[in-house]
Structure formats: structure tokens, C-alpha cells
Amino acid sequence: MYKYKKTGSLLWAIMLTCCTSACVTSKYKTPALDLPDTYRTDSASVDSNLSDSGIATIPYHDFFTDTILLKLIDSSVTRNYNLQIALKQIAYAQQAFKQAKWGNVPTVSLTAGQASITRSSDNSLNGLTTTTFLGQSYIEDYNSNFSISWEADIWGKIKSRKDAALASYLQSKEAVKAVKTKLVSDVTQGYYNLLMLDAQLDITKKSISLFDSSIRVTTFLRDAGNVTTLAVDQLEAAKEQAIASLPLLEQQLLAQENALSFLTGQNPQKIERTATLSSMQLHAQLPVGIPVNMVSQRPDIRESEMTLMQAHAMVNVARASLYPTLSISGQGGVNAFEASNWFKIPGSLFGLASGSLVQPILQNKRLQTQYQQSKIAREQAELQFKQSVLSALIEVSNALSQIDKLKNQELHISKQVAFLEQAVKNSGLLYNNGDATYLDVLTAQINKLQADLNLASLQRQRLSAEVILYQSLGGGWK
């Protein structure tokens, strides 16, 4: 009894000494960020006041209004394969976190029954001893026991492993949100590109009809001897050039439909649509909020910070590994040399309790190297986190500038289209009256075709620029 008391007192003394030791781990703190008060922009189309609210907090169902587009987005965020892969990563990380939560639960094992017979050589010391004391040449051993062992988390190593597992789990959740944000952007821009190609195909077909009309007039004038065959040939050549662009536009349309089918997790198919490019409405105002909120609204930035948190936790694990490990173990059960005495209580009872404090010595250099490497990995993660914030600031600034410049560009291209539309009408009238040449008609029609195509492209770019800004600010997945 005295021996057990002495052992227990020693264990309590060891635990008390270790528990009063200074904690070797450090608490994670978000690095200081040099954030501006507002985004850099010269745009009058956006609301850059200091309010906390902005389009980043608006769910995509409210930010976009086209019903077909919303159906495509809904399909992508439920069926896209990249998203499903990311969701599996969440499940994987969640299991790892659940396992880590059991880190400081004692290990318990049970041996329900174990029997063995050992026979030693009659000429060996063990054999002679067995025969002398037991009167037989073999030893029977019957054993049933349970054992328990527990590592005391005196330095915070086990807790730090939990923190690392939790950070990995949260990182996977933010990664899913980042995938969703990109999916919304990719699907929307693909849809707008589809509408642009529809518009350009329609523009080209109308231009071909206009060329046909001019060719009929020019052919009549040629037959009357007013113009040469060269005029007809030039107009025919321009018409053929326009016709030649149709297969390319049709191929681009099919490729874009297939791209949208891929994003929405469906087999290649035609994308039914009723809207036109000109019917899509731009937002009158685009409140962007303040940069400090963007850090908490962008999933990719939060994902980067979770990576930093995980790296910080692994530094704590590596540092704690340099210190002694306190382990407490115990074993108890019943043991006998004869089966008939196996479960005779209390004679067959046995028990053992022990504690150990193990300090790494020979492997200390390896542990020191791992500790230094973990600190370097943390520094890398912190730099990547700060880089992601800076990159986001630049993306928002570029998107704001693009919105403003495209608006100004579209204004002038729209005026150009209006002037060229009038030029086409006037050149046709003058040509019919003999006051203009076929070159005037041809030039006006070709310029009008190109201007119409450019305007459709600009309208698509303006719509896409709003999507890019929405994504840059967080994309509604806070």
C-alpha cells in the first residue's frame, strides 16, 4: 500500500510541476493589413461612399434578374463537378477534425481472454526451474486485462493539432464558397457572351440582306450602263465576306453552349433563351462598401487566412514537440497459472500504474529542424495572405475603372452607329440619284457592320464588368 501511495504522490508531483510550466504555444492573431479607406477609382458610376453595405452582400438571386440565367446558375451550384469535388474535400476535412477532437482522450484496450502454454527444454535453466517448483515441464498462463494510457497535453500540442484540423476544415468550406463565386461569374459571363453572339449573328444576317439590296440596285444600274461590273463585283465580294463569318459565329455559339453545359454539369445541349443583349439591364448604382469589409467578404481571402491559421497551429505543434511528453498508463485484470484459478477474486487480481516524462535527446536536431521549417511555412502563408488582399484591392480598382471606361466607350460607339446608320441611308439615296459612287455605299455598309459588331461586344463587356466587380467584392457568398 505504501508503494502505491508513493507512486501516486510522485505522479501528482510530476503533473503539478508540468501544469505550472509556462505555455509554449501562442494564440493566432490576424496580421496587420495596410488597407486604404476607399477603393481607387475615377468612376462616377459607382457608389464609393464609406457605408458598410455593398453589392458583395447581395445574393446572386437578387443581383441578377434574368430567369434563364438564374436557372443556369442554380444548376451550376448544385451539379458542377468542380464544386462537388470541393464538397468532398469538406467531408474529408470534417472527418479529420472529428478525429483530432479525440486527441486527448485516453487510449483503452481490452484483452478478453488470453491463454498460453510454454514448454522449455528439460536441460535448460527454465525447464529445470519449472520442473523443480511446479512439478511439470510446462507453464500455463491465463490472462484477461484492460490497459489505459493518456498523454497529458501540458504544452498544448494536442490542442494545436485540433486547431490545425479545424483551420483545415474551415479552409475547405471557404474553398467551396470561392468555387461557387467563380461559378456564378463564369456562368453569367458565358450567358452574356451567348447573347452577344446571338446579336452579332443577327447583325451579320441583316448586313447580308442590306448587301443584297445594294447589289440589286447596282446590277440594275450596270444593266442601264450607269456603272461598271466592278461595282457589282465589289459589293458581291463584301457580301461573301459577311457570309463567310456566319459559320465562325455559329461554331462559337455552339462552343459557348457546350461550355455552359459543362459548367452546369449537363451533357452538351442547346441553351434555350428568350432575352436579347439589348434587353439586359445594367445597374444604376453599384455600391462597393469599404476595403476592410472586403477582407471578410471574399471567400478566397478567408481561405488564405485559414491556411495561415493552420500553419500557425503547426508551429505550435512543432514547438511543443521539443518539450518533454508526460504519459500516464495503467493496466489491470486477472491472471493465473491454472485455468481453475483464473477468475478467483481477489487472488487473481493484478494492477499496474506508471507515469513517464520523456524528453527528446537524440532526435532533438530533427525536431528543431521541423520547428524552423514550420515557422518558414507560416511566414510563407502570411505573405500569401497579404498578397491575396493586395490582389483583391487591385481587382476591385481595375473593375471600377473598366466599368467607367466601357460606359464612355459605348457612348461614343453608339453615336458612331447612329451616324453610320444615317450614312447608309444617305449613301443609298445619293447613289440611286447618281450623286454618290458604289464605293460610298460599300464603305458605309462595311463601316456600319463593323460598328454594330463592336457595339454588341461593348455591351457584353459592360455587363461582364459588373459581374467581375461583383465577384471581386465577394460575390454574395459571405
Beta strands, then each sheet from edge to edge (+ up, - down):
strand 1: 46-47
strand 2: 107-119
strand 3: 138-152
strand 4: 286-287
strand 5: 325-336
strand 6: 349-358
sheet 1: 1+ 4+
sheet 2: 2+ 3- 5+ 6-
end
